[in-house]
Amino acid sequence: MLIFDNRVVGNKLLTIRKRLGLTQTQVAEAAELSDRAYADIERGTVNMRMDTILRICRALRITPDEILTECPDQPSPSQKNSPRSSVGSAGGAGAYVFQVSSG
């Protein structure tokens, strides 16, 4: 299931960043963002454009589905019989595609 709550996405970014032992400044620099902009993203107080999401994901070496979906490996019972969206690498450096799959 896609996450549309900026606070949830921000919390996921915070968790991943801390797990990797990085500072906000390091991630911001790698993603070509200001420290303030990245801090606001982690707090969930701003909306992100798709290119910003992709730059942050590249900086953290993760795929967008790790921050934009809930439990991508285990769909909730209500999702088992309905189509779901997933995001994955499309082969090129930093290229991602959205796919709709069933099941």
WOMORA-V761386 format. One record per residue. N is the residue number from 1. RES is the residue in three letters. D_CENTER is the distance of its C-alpha to the mean C-alpha in Angstrom with 2 decimals. Layout:
BEGIN
N/RES/D_CENTER + N/RES/D_CENTER
END
This chain:
BEGIN
1/MET/12.77 + 2/LEU/10.18 + 3/ILE/9.30 + 4/PHE/10.91 + 5/ASP/11.60 + 6/ASN/10.33 + 7/ARG/11.85 + 8/VAL/10.05 + 9/VAL/6.53 + 10/GLY/8.65 + 11/ASN/10.33 + 12/LYS/7.65 + 13/LEU/7.11 + 14/LEU/10.90 + 15/THR/11.55 + 16/ILE/9.93 + 17/ARG/11.68 + 18/LYS/14.84 + 19/ARG/14.87 + 20/LEU/14.95 + 21/GLY/17.62 + 22/LEU/16.30 + 23/THR/17.23 + 24/GLN/15.45 + 25/THR/17.93 + 26/GLN/17.10 + 27/VAL/13.39 + 28/ALA/14.57 + 29/GLU/17.27 + 30/ALA/15.33 + 31/ALA/12.93 + 32/GLU/16.18 + 33/LEU/15.57 + 34/SER/18.14 + 35/ASP/17.99 + 36/ARG/18.44 + 37/ALA/15.63 + 38/TYR/13.06 + 39/ALA/14.95 + 40/ASP/14.82 + 41/ILE/11.04 + 42/GLU/11.03 + 43/ARG/13.92 + 44/GLY/12.32 + 45/THR/15.34 + 46/VAL/14.14 + 47/ASN/12.51 + 48/MET/10.32 + 49/ARG/11.53 + 50/MET/9.85 + 51/ASP/11.31 + 52/THR/9.93 + 53/ILE/6.23 + 54/LEU/7.81 + 55/ARG/9.99 + 56/ILE/7.83 + 57/CYS/6.25 + 58/ARG/10.00 + 59/ALA/11.22 + 60/LEU/9.66 + 61/ARG/10.56 + 62/ILE/7.70 + 63/THR/6.65 + 64/PRO/3.90 + 65/ASP/5.69 + 66/GLU/5.27 + 67/ILE/2.97 + 68/LEU/4.62 + 69/THR/7.75 + 70/GLU/10.49 + 71/CYS/12.59 + 72/PRO/11.98 + 73/ASP/15.22 + 74/GLN/17.30 + 75/PRO/17.50 + 76/SER/19.35 + 77/PRO/23.03 + 78/SER/22.73 + 79/GLN/20.29 + 80/LYS/22.56 + 81/ASN/24.80 + 82/SER/22.55 + 83/PRO/20.37 + 84/ARG/16.64 + 85/SER/13.86 + 86/SER/11.75 + 87/VAL/9.77 + 88/GLY/11.30 + 89/SER/12.89 + 90/ALA/15.97 + 91/GLY/18.06 + 92/GLY/18.06 + 93/ALA/16.49 + 94/GLY/13.13 + 95/ALA/13.95 + 96/TYR/11.86 + 97/VAL/13.50 + 98/PHE/13.05 + 99/GLN/15.65 + 100/VAL/17.50 + 101/SER/19.28 + 102/SER/21.68 + 103/GLY/22.29
END
